[in-house]
Amino acid sequence: TGWMLVAGNYYPENPEKNDIVWESRYYDPSEYSKRADTAHKCFSQGYYTFVFTDGNGDGICCNHGKGSYVLSSQGKVITFP
């Protein structure tokens, strides 16, 4: 499981069209329950798509603990599960 921030639209069927501006590092699934990452980065104003990747098909929860995320901008929460 990982994530990426794409400038503009996300094209899962045509990955070379994606303008990835930031993405997570990959962690071994056994390490997820031991991690609590906080990332801070500034981007210019615009349209972005926040994408979760899930190679194992098990979401951000389950076998290795309960996963969660919070996405915010200028101190205001945009989305969370």
Secondary structure, DSSP 8 states (H G I E B T S, - for coil): -EEEEEES---TT-GGG-EEEEE-----GGGGGG----------SS-EEEEEE-TTSSTTSSTT------EEETTEEEE--
